[in-house]
Amino acid sequence: MQAIVLLGAPGAGKGTVAEGLSEKTTFQHVSTGDILREAVKRGTEVGKQAQSYMDQGELVPDDVIAGLIKERIAEGDPEDRYMFDGFPRTMEQARLLDDVIEEADGKMLAAFLLDVPEETVIKRLTGRRVCRECGAVYHVVNIPPKKEGVCDKCGGELYQRDDDTEATVKNRLSVYWKQTSDLIGYYEEKNLLMKVNADRGKEFTEAEIIDSLRDLERV
């Protein structure tokens, strides 16, 4: 088993890039949010543990998230390759992920940091609009609807989420850097960190990551 990690601030494009890479490489996209919802839906042992915290309005602990990842890897084949999107976020999560990979006799190949200027992130997130009816996502500049304020898919009203205002975005970025500065250093010390210029179209970001992996004879 092999794994890579995608790191980056909110709005850096981790999810979008991960989806593209999963189509162009053999890496399977693993989003902790997705596997959490799937485990709860299926009623697995770890899923039930996670549900108990969620029912009480509490955050799911790191060790339970690690258990979900371990469960996900155990369902695959030894030669499978995984791409973790937005996890780990803290040093504790990084160590837990290392333990899970080691138990699976796997190897962490690289941690890619999607590097985006703060002003770009602010523009990306504050320009995001979401449909109240179907949840479709637009952007006032990058993915504008055909008619301003109206969803192309269902005709629903488009709105700006509370966490997409400029003040909230700046606070989220501040929290992100406080949480992940040590994490970035952790992967640097392991010679696993690779910075990627993500201040471009996703195709360029994906190509740079694929080229980096190919250069290392990992794709």
CYANA upper distance limits for C-alpha pairs under 8 A (distance plus 0.5 A):
  1 MET  CA     77 ASP  CA      8.21
  1 MET  CA     78 PRO  CA      5.59
  1 MET  CA     79 GLU  CA      5.43
  1 MET  CA     80 ASP  CA      5.71
  1 MET  CA     81 ARG  CA      6.12
  1 MET  CA     82 TYR  CA      8.30
  1 MET  CA    101 ILE  CA      8.33
  1 MET  CA    104 ALA  CA      7.60
  1 MET  CA    105 ASP  CA      7.39
  1 MET  CA    106 GLY  CA      4.87
  1 MET  CA    107 LYS  CA      6.91
  2 GLN  CA     79 GLU  CA      7.92
  2 GLN  CA     80 ASP  CA      7.23
  2 GLN  CA     81 ARG  CA      5.16
  2 GLN  CA     82 TYR  CA      6.82
  2 GLN  CA    106 GLY  CA      5.93
  2 GLN  CA    107 LYS  CA      5.38
  2 GLN  CA    108 MET  CA      6.39
  2 GLN  CA    109 LEU  CA      7.09
  3 ALA  CA     27 PHE  CA      8.34
  3 ALA  CA     81 ARG  CA      6.01
  3 ALA  CA     82 TYR  CA      5.13
  3 ALA  CA     83 MET  CA      6.21
  3 ALA  CA     84 PHE  CA      7.96
  3 ALA  CA    106 GLY  CA      8.14
  3 ALA  CA    107 LYS  CA      6.80
  3 ALA  CA    108 MET  CA      5.35
  3 ALA  CA    109 LEU  CA      6.29
  3 ALA  CA    110 ALA  CA      7.98
  4 ILE  CA     82 TYR  CA      6.92
  4 ILE  CA     83 MET  CA      5.42
  4 ILE  CA     84 PHE  CA      6.82
  4 ILE  CA    108 MET  CA      6.42
  4 ILE  CA    109 LEU  CA      5.98
  4 ILE  CA    110 ALA  CA      5.53
  4 ILE  CA    111 ALA  CA      6.21
  4 ILE  CA    112 PHE  CA      8.04
  5 VAL  CA     83 MET  CA      6.18
  5 VAL  CA     84 PHE  CA      5.24
  5 VAL  CA     85 ASP  CA      6.84
  5 VAL  CA     86 GLY  CA      8.07
  5 VAL  CA     87 PHE  CA      7.62
  5 VAL  CA     88 PRO  CA      8.35
  5 VAL  CA    110 ALA  CA      6.98
  5 VAL  CA    111 ALA  CA      5.05
  5 VAL  CA    112 PHE  CA      6.56
  6 LEU  CA     14 LYS  CA      6.89
  6 LEU  CA     18 ALA  CA      8.29
  6 LEU  CA     83 MET  CA      7.70
  6 LEU  CA     84 PHE  CA      6.58
  6 LEU  CA     85 ASP  CA      5.69
  6 LEU  CA     86 GLY  CA      6.56
  6 LEU  CA     87 PHE  CA      8.07
  6 LEU  CA    111 ALA  CA      6.46
  6 LEU  CA    112 PHE  CA      5.48
  6 LEU  CA    113 LEU  CA      6.64
  6 LEU  CA    114 LEU  CA      7.69
  7 LEU  CA     14 LYS  CA      7.64
  7 LEU  CA     85 ASP  CA      7.63
  7 LEU  CA     86 GLY  CA      6.19
  7 LEU  CA     87 PHE  CA      7.94
  7 LEU  CA     89 ARG  CA      8.49
  7 LEU  CA    111 ALA  CA      7.40
  7 LEU  CA    112 PHE  CA      6.40
  7 LEU  CA    113 LEU  CA      5.12
  7 LEU  CA    114 LEU  CA      6.58
  8 GLY  CA     12 ALA  CA      6.09
  8 GLY  CA     13 GLY  CA      8.31
  8 GLY  CA     14 LYS  CA      7.20
  8 GLY  CA     86 GLY  CA      7.74
  8 GLY  CA    113 LEU  CA      5.98
  8 GLY  CA    114 LEU  CA      5.41
  8 GLY  CA    115 ASP  CA      7.12
  9 ALA  CA    114 LEU  CA      8.26
  9 ALA  CA    116 VAL  CA      8.35
  9 ALA  CA    121 VAL  CA      8.45
  9 ALA  CA    173 LEU  CA      7.06
  9 ALA  CA    176 TYR  CA      6.88
  9 ALA  CA    177 TRP  CA      8.29
 10 PRO  CA    121 VAL  CA      7.76
 10 PRO  CA    172 ARG  CA      7.97
 10 PRO  CA    173 LEU  CA      7.44
 10 PRO  CA    176 TYR  CA      8.31
 11 GLY  CA    121 VAL  CA      5.72
 11 GLY  CA    122 ILE  CA      8.32
 11 GLY  CA    124 ARG  CA      6.81
 11 GLY  CA    125 LEU  CA      6.54
 12 ALA  CA    114 LEU  CA      6.68
 12 ALA  CA    115 ASP  CA      7.68
 12 ALA  CA    116 VAL  CA      6.54
 12 ALA  CA    121 VAL  CA      6.94
 12 ALA  CA    198 ALA  CA      7.33
 13 GLY  CA     17 VAL  CA      6.50
 13 GLY  CA    114 LEU  CA      8.23
 13 GLY  CA    198 ALA  CA      8.20
 13 GLY  CA    202 LYS  CA      8.25
 14 LYS  CA     18 ALA  CA      6.41
 14 LYS  CA     85 ASP  CA      6.75
 14 LYS  CA     86 GLY  CA      7.45
 14 LYS  CA    114 LEU  CA      7.84
 15 GLY  CA     19 GLU  CA      6.76
 15 GLY  CA     85 ASP  CA      6.94
 16 THR  CA     20 GLY  CA      6.98
 16 THR  CA    202 LYS  CA      7.93
 17 VAL  CA     21 LEU  CA      6.63
 17 VAL  CA    202 LYS  CA      6.56
 17 VAL  CA    205 THR  CA      7.77
 17 VAL  CA    206 GLU  CA      6.70
 18 ALA  CA     22 SER  CA      6.59
 18 ALA  CA     29 HIS  CA      6.67
 18 ALA  CA     83 MET  CA      7.85
 18 ALA  CA     85 ASP  CA      7.24
 19 GLU  CA     23 GLU  CA      7.12
 19 GLU  CA     29 HIS  CA      7.25
 20 GLY  CA     24 LYS  CA      6.93
 20 GLY  CA    206 GLU  CA      7.50
 21 LEU  CA     25 THR  CA      6.18
 21 LEU  CA     27 PHE  CA      7.72
 21 LEU  CA    206 GLU  CA      6.80
 21 LEU  CA    210 ILE  CA      8.43
 22 SER  CA     26 THR  CA      6.99
 22 SER  CA     27 PHE  CA      5.95
 22 SER  CA     28 GLN  CA      6.10
 22 SER  CA     29 HIS  CA      6.33
 25 THR  CA    210 ILE  CA      8.44
 25 THR  CA    219 VAL  CA      7.67
 26 THR  CA     81 ARG  CA      7.11
 26 THR  CA    219 VAL  CA      8.26
 27 PHE  CA     80 ASP  CA      8.07
 27 PHE  CA     81 ARG  CA      5.33
 27 PHE  CA     82 TYR  CA      5.46
 27 PHE  CA     83 MET  CA      6.22
 28 GLN  CA     80 ASP  CA      8.35
 28 GLN  CA     81 ARG  CA      6.63
 28 GLN  CA     82 TYR  CA      5.21
 28 GLN  CA     83 MET  CA      6.22
 29 HIS  CA     82 TYR  CA      6.72
 29 HIS  CA     83 MET  CA      5.47
 29 HIS  CA     84 PHE  CA      6.91
 29 HIS  CA     85 ASP  CA      7.61
 30 VAL  CA     34 ASP  CA      7.99
 30 VAL  CA     35 ILE  CA      7.78
 30 VAL  CA     82 TYR  CA      7.05
 30 VAL  CA     83 MET  CA      6.22
 30 VAL  CA     84 PHE  CA      5.47
 30 VAL  CA     85 ASP  CA      6.69
 31 SER  CA     35 ILE  CA      6.88
 31 SER  CA     84 PHE  CA      6.68
 31 SER  CA     85 ASP  CA      5.77
 31 SER  CA     86 GLY  CA      7.76
 31 SER  CA     87 PHE  CA      8.24
 32 THR  CA     36 LEU  CA      6.42
 32 THR  CA     65 ILE  CA      7.77
 32 THR  CA     69 ILE  CA      8.07
 32 THR  CA     84 PHE  CA      8.35
 32 THR  CA     85 ASP  CA      8.01
 32 THR  CA     86 GLY  CA      8.40
 32 THR  CA     87 PHE  CA      7.53
 33 GLY  CA     37 ARG  CA      6.78
 34 ASP  CA     38 GLU  CA      6.65
 35 ILE  CA     39 ALA  CA      6.43
 35 ILE  CA     68 LEU  CA      7.45
 35 ILE  CA     69 ILE  CA      8.18
 35 ILE  CA     72 ARG  CA      8.03
 36 LEU  CA     40 VAL  CA      6.73
 36 LEU  CA     47 GLY  CA      7.30
 36 LEU  CA     50 ALA  CA      8.06
 36 LEU  CA     65 ILE  CA      8.10
 36 LEU  CA     68 LEU  CA      7.36
 37 ARG  CA     41 LYS  CA      6.58
 38 GLU  CA     42 ARG  CA      6.60
 38 GLU  CA     47 GLY  CA      8.49
 39 ALA  CA     43 GLY  CA      6.43
 39 ALA  CA     44 THR  CA      6.08
 39 ALA  CA     46 VAL  CA      7.64
 39 ALA  CA     47 GLY  CA      4.97
 39 ALA  CA     48 LYS  CA      8.33
 39 ALA  CA     68 LEU  CA      7.94
 40 VAL  CA     44 THR  CA      7.20
 40 VAL  CA     47 GLY  CA      4.83
 40 VAL  CA     48 LYS  CA      6.63
 40 VAL  CA     50 ALA  CA      7.70
 40 VAL  CA     51 GLN  CA      6.74
 41 LYS  CA     47 GLY  CA      8.21
 42 ARG  CA     47 GLY  CA      8.00
 43 GLY  CA     47 GLY  CA      6.09
 43 GLY  CA     48 LYS  CA      6.31
 44 THR  CA     48 LYS  CA      6.61
 45 GLU  CA     49 GLN  CA      7.07
 46 VAL  CA     50 ALA  CA      6.76
 46 VAL  CA     64 VAL  CA      7.24
 46 VAL  CA     67 GLY  CA      6.96
 46 VAL  CA     68 LEU  CA      6.68
 46 VAL  CA     71 GLU  CA      8.46
 47 GLY  CA     51 GLN  CA      6.60
 47 GLY  CA     68 LEU  CA      7.83
 48 LYS  CA     52 SER  CA      6.78
 49 GLN  CA     53 TYR  CA      7.41
 49 GLN  CA     64 VAL  CA      7.77
 50 ALA  CA     54 MET  CA      6.85
 50 ALA  CA     60 VAL  CA      6.29
 50 ALA  CA     64 VAL  CA      7.10
 50 ALA  CA     65 ILE  CA      8.45
 51 GLN  CA     55 ASP  CA      6.44
 52 SER  CA     56 GLN  CA      7.13
 53 TYR  CA     57 GLY  CA      6.97
 53 TYR  CA     58 GLU  CA      5.65
 53 TYR  CA     59 LEU  CA      6.99
 53 TYR  CA     60 VAL  CA      6.33
 54 MET  CA     58 GLU  CA      5.95
 54 MET  CA     59 LEU  CA      7.12
 54 MET  CA     60 VAL  CA      7.28
 60 VAL  CA     64 VAL  CA      7.09
 60 VAL  CA     65 ILE  CA      7.38
 61 PRO  CA     65 ILE  CA      7.00
 62 ASP  CA     66 ALA  CA      6.62
 62 ASP  CA     92 GLU  CA      8.09
 62 ASP  CA     93 GLN  CA      6.66
 62 ASP  CA     96 LEU  CA      8.36
 63 ASP  CA     67 GLY  CA      6.63
 63 ASP  CA     96 LEU  CA      7.66
 64 VAL  CA     68 LEU  CA      6.82
 65 ILE  CA     69 ILE  CA      6.92
 66 ALA  CA     70 LYS  CA      6.64
 66 ALA  CA     93 GLN  CA      8.11
 66 ALA  CA     96 LEU  CA      6.71
 66 ALA  CA     97 LEU  CA      6.91
 66 ALA  CA    100 VAL  CA      7.60
 67 GLY  CA     71 GLU  CA      6.55
 68 LEU  CA     72 ARG  CA      6.65
 69 ILE  CA     73 ILE  CA      6.67
 69 ILE  CA    100 VAL  CA      8.11
 70 LYS  CA     74 ALA  CA      6.58
 70 LYS  CA    100 VAL  CA      6.34
 71 GLU  CA     75 GLU  CA      7.01
 72 ARG  CA     76 GLY  CA      7.51
 73 ILE  CA     77 ASP  CA      8.35
 73 ILE  CA    104 ALA  CA      8.27
 74 ALA  CA    104 ALA  CA      8.32
 76 GLY  CA     80 ASP  CA      7.04
 78 PRO  CA    104 ALA  CA      8.38
 84 PHE  CA     88 PRO  CA      8.41
 87 PHE  CA     93 GLN  CA      7.94
 87 PHE  CA     94 ALA  CA      8.37
 88 PRO  CA     93 GLN  CA      5.54
 88 PRO  CA     94 ALA  CA      5.67
 88 PRO  CA     97 LEU  CA      7.79
 89 ARG  CA     93 GLN  CA      6.97
 89 ARG  CA     94 ALA  CA      7.87
 89 ARG  CA    179 GLN  CA      7.28
 89 ARG  CA    180 THR  CA      6.58
 89 ARG  CA    183 LEU  CA      7.84
 90 THR  CA     94 ALA  CA      6.76
 90 THR  CA    179 GLN  CA      6.37
 90 THR  CA    180 THR  CA      6.41
 90 THR  CA    182 ASP  CA      8.32
 90 THR  CA    183 LEU  CA      6.52
 91 MET  CA     95 ARG  CA      6.76
 91 MET  CA    180 THR  CA      8.27
 91 MET  CA    182 ASP  CA      7.38
 91 MET  CA    183 LEU  CA      5.90
 91 MET  CA    186 TYR  CA      8.18
 92 GLU  CA     96 LEU  CA      6.74
 93 GLN  CA     97 LEU  CA      6.57
 94 ALA  CA     98 ASP  CA      6.68
 94 ALA  CA    183 LEU  CA      7.94
 95 ARG  CA     99 ASP  CA      6.77
 96 LEU  CA    100 VAL  CA      6.81
 97 LEU  CA    101 ILE  CA      6.68
 98 ASP  CA    102 GLU  CA      6.54
 98 ASP  CA    108 MET  CA      8.28
 99 ASP  CA    103 GLU  CA      6.60
100 VAL  CA    104 ALA  CA      6.88
101 ILE  CA    105 ASP  CA      6.84
101 ILE  CA    106 GLY  CA      5.49
101 ILE  CA    107 LYS  CA      6.91
101 ILE  CA    108 MET  CA      7.88
102 GLU  CA    106 GLY  CA      6.09
102 GLU  CA    107 LYS  CA      7.62
109 LEU  CA    192 LEU  CA      7.35
110 ALA  CA    192 LEU  CA      5.13
110 ALA  CA    193 LEU  CA      6.58
110 ALA  CA    194 MET  CA      7.47
111 ALA  CA    187 TYR  CA      7.31
111 ALA  CA    192 LEU  CA      6.09
111 ALA  CA    193 LEU  CA      5.31
111 ALA  CA    194 MET  CA      6.61
112 PHE  CA    193 LEU  CA      6.42
112 PHE  CA    194 MET  CA      5.33
112 PHE  CA    195 LYS  CA      6.31
112 PHE  CA    196 VAL  CA      7.13
112 PHE  CA    209 ILE  CA      8.14
113 LEU  CA    193 LEU  CA      7.48
113 LEU  CA    194 MET  CA      6.57
113 LEU  CA    195 LYS  CA      5.25
113 LEU  CA    196 VAL  CA      6.42
114 LEU  CA    195 LYS  CA      6.76
114 LEU  CA    196 VAL  CA      5.56
114 LEU  CA    197 ASN  CA      6.76
114 LEU  CA    198 ALA  CA      5.80
115 ASP  CA    195 LYS  CA      6.84
115 ASP  CA    196 VAL  CA      6.17
115 ASP  CA    197 ASN  CA      5.68
115 ASP  CA    198 ALA  CA      5.90
115 ASP  CA    199 ASP  CA      7.61
116 VAL  CA    120 THR  CA      7.07
116 VAL  CA    121 VAL  CA      7.26
116 VAL  CA    197 ASN  CA      7.20
116 VAL  CA    198 ALA  CA      6.00
116 VAL  CA    199 ASP  CA      5.66
117 PRO  CA    121 VAL  CA      7.08
117 PRO  CA    199 ASP  CA      7.68
118 GLU  CA    122 ILE  CA      6.73
119 GLU  CA    123 LYS  CA      6.75
120 THR  CA    124 ARG  CA      6.62
120 THR  CA    199 ASP  CA      7.76
121 VAL  CA    125 LEU  CA      6.62
122 ILE  CA    126 THR  CA      6.30
122 ILE  CA    166 GLU  CA      7.01
122 ILE  CA    169 VAL  CA      6.98
122 ILE  CA    170 LYS  CA      7.91
123 LYS  CA    127 GLY  CA      6.38
124 ARG  CA    128 ARG  CA      7.06
124 ARG  CA    139 HIS  CA      8.07
125 LEU  CA    164 ASP  CA      6.00
125 LEU  CA    165 THR  CA      8.26
125 LEU  CA    169 VAL  CA      7.72
126 THR  CA    160 GLN  CA      8.19
126 THR  CA    164 ASP  CA      5.49
126 THR  CA    165 THR  CA      5.99
126 THR  CA    166 GLU  CA      6.52
126 THR  CA    169 VAL  CA      8.12
127 GLY  CA    139 HIS  CA      5.75
127 GLY  CA    140 VAL  CA      5.79
127 GLY  CA    141 VAL  CA      7.54
127 GLY  CA    160 GLN  CA      8.46
127 GLY  CA    164 ASP  CA      8.39
128 ARG  CA    137 VAL  CA      7.52
128 ARG  CA    138 TYR  CA      6.28
128 ARG  CA    139 HIS  CA      4.94
128 ARG  CA    140 VAL  CA      7.07
128 ARG  CA    160 GLN  CA      7.02
128 ARG  CA    164 ASP  CA      7.63
129 ARG  CA    137 VAL  CA      6.39
129 ARG  CA    138 TYR  CA      5.58
129 ARG  CA    139 HIS  CA      6.23
129 ARG  CA    140 VAL  CA      7.70
129 ARG  CA    158 LEU  CA      6.22
129 ARG  CA    159 TYR  CA      5.73
129 ARG  CA    160 GLN  CA      5.45
129 ARG  CA    161 ARG  CA      7.75
130 VAL  CA    135 GLY  CA      6.23
130 VAL  CA    136 ALA  CA      6.21
130 VAL  CA    137 VAL  CA      5.15
130 VAL  CA    138 TYR  CA      6.72
130 VAL  CA    158 LEU  CA      5.67
130 VAL  CA    159 TYR  CA      5.92
130 VAL  CA    160 GLN  CA      6.92
130 VAL  CA    161 ARG  CA      7.78
131 CYS  CA    135 GLY  CA      5.18
131 CYS  CA    136 ALA  CA      5.74
131 CYS  CA    137 VAL  CA      7.08
131 CYS  CA    150 VAL  CA      8.30
131 CYS  CA    151 CYS  CA      6.55
131 CYS  CA    156 GLY  CA      6.33
131 CYS  CA    157 GLU  CA      6.11
131 CYS  CA    158 LEU  CA      4.90
131 CYS  CA    159 TYR  CA      6.96
132 ARG  CA    156 GLY  CA      6.65
132 ARG  CA    157 GLU  CA      6.24
132 ARG  CA    158 LEU  CA      6.67
132 ARG  CA    159 TYR  CA      7.48
133 GLU  CA    154 CYS  CA      7.92
133 GLU  CA    156 GLY  CA      5.86
133 GLU  CA    157 GLU  CA      7.71
134 CYS  CA    154 CYS  CA      7.51
134 CYS  CA    156 GLY  CA      7.89
136 ALA  CA    151 CYS  CA      7.91
136 ALA  CA    153 LYS  CA      8.25
138 TYR  CA    142 ASN  CA      8.31
138 TYR  CA    143 ILE  CA      5.61
138 TYR  CA    144 PRO  CA      6.30
138 TYR  CA    145 PRO  CA      7.15
139 HIS  CA    143 ILE  CA      5.04
139 HIS  CA    144 PRO  CA      5.72
139 HIS  CA    145 PRO  CA      8.39
140 VAL  CA    144 PRO  CA      5.26
140 VAL  CA    145 PRO  CA      8.17
144 PRO  CA    148 GLU  CA      8.04
145 PRO  CA    149 GLY  CA      7.81
145 PRO  CA    150 VAL  CA      7.18
145 PRO  CA    151 CYS  CA      6.80
145 PRO  CA    152 ASP  CA      6.49
146 LYS  CA    150 VAL  CA      8.23
146 LYS  CA    152 ASP  CA      6.90
147 LYS  CA    151 CYS  CA      8.11
147 LYS  CA    152 ASP  CA      8.04
149 GLY  CA    157 GLU  CA      6.46
149 GLY  CA    158 LEU  CA      5.39
149 GLY  CA    159 TYR  CA      7.81
150 VAL  CA    155 GLY  CA      6.01
150 VAL  CA    156 GLY  CA      6.27
150 VAL  CA    157 GLU  CA      5.63
150 VAL  CA    158 LEU  CA      6.11
151 CYS  CA    155 GLY  CA      5.14
151 CYS  CA    156 GLY  CA      5.65
151 CYS  CA    157 GLU  CA      6.80
151 CYS  CA    158 LEU  CA      6.74
160 GLN  CA    164 ASP  CA      6.95
160 GLN  CA    165 THR  CA      8.07
161 ARG  CA    165 THR  CA      7.81
162 ASP  CA    168 THR  CA      8.15
163 ASP  CA    168 THR  CA      5.97
163 ASP  CA    169 VAL  CA      7.06
164 ASP  CA    168 THR  CA      6.90
164 ASP  CA    169 VAL  CA      6.40
165 THR  CA    169 VAL  CA      6.59
166 GLU  CA    170 LYS  CA      6.68
167 ALA  CA    171 ASN  CA      6.87
168 THR  CA    172 ARG  CA      6.66
169 VAL  CA    173 LEU  CA      6.70
170 LYS  CA    174 SER  CA      6.76
171 ASN  CA    175 VAL  CA      6.77
172 ARG  CA    176 TYR  CA      6.57
173 LEU  CA    177 TRP  CA      6.77
174 SER  CA    178 LYS  CA      6.85
175 VAL  CA    179 GLN  CA      6.69
176 TYR  CA    180 THR  CA      6.55
177 TRP  CA    181 SER  CA      6.03
179 GLN  CA    183 LEU  CA      8.11
180 THR  CA    184 ILE  CA      6.60
181 SER  CA    185 GLY  CA      7.02
182 ASP  CA    186 TYR  CA      6.59
183 LEU  CA    187 TYR  CA      7.01
184 ILE  CA    188 GLU  CA      6.71
184 ILE  CA    193 LEU  CA      7.73
185 GLY  CA    189 GLU  CA      6.64
186 TYR  CA    190 LYS  CA      7.10
187 TYR  CA    191 ASN  CA      6.74
187 TYR  CA    192 LEU  CA      5.75
187 TYR  CA    193 LEU  CA      5.67
188 GLU  CA    192 LEU  CA      6.41
188 GLU  CA    193 LEU  CA      5.52
196 VAL  CA    205 THR  CA      7.34
196 VAL  CA    208 GLU  CA      7.49
196 VAL  CA    209 ILE  CA      7.69
197 ASN  CA    205 THR  CA      7.14
198 ALA  CA    202 LYS  CA      7.79
198 ALA  CA    204 PHE  CA      8.32
198 ALA  CA    205 THR  CA      5.94
200 ARG  CA    204 PHE  CA      6.97
200 ARG  CA    205 THR  CA      7.43
201 GLY  CA    205 THR  CA      7.20
202 LYS  CA    206 GLU  CA      6.50
203 GLU  CA    207 ALA  CA      6.55
204 PHE  CA    208 GLU  CA      6.67
205 THR  CA    209 ILE  CA      6.92
206 GLU  CA    210 ILE  CA      6.66
207 ALA  CA    211 ASP  CA      6.48
208 GLU  CA    212 SER  CA      6.63
209 ILE  CA    213 LEU  CA      6.78
210 ILE  CA    214 ARG  CA      6.54
210 ILE  CA    219 VAL  CA      7.95
211 ASP  CA    215 ASP  CA      6.49
212 SER  CA    216 LEU  CA      6.98
213 LEU  CA    217 GLU  CA      6.77
213 LEU  CA    218 ARG  CA      5.60
213 LEU  CA    219 VAL  CA      6.28
214 ARG  CA    218 ARG  CA      6.03
214 ARG  CA    219 VAL  CA      5.65
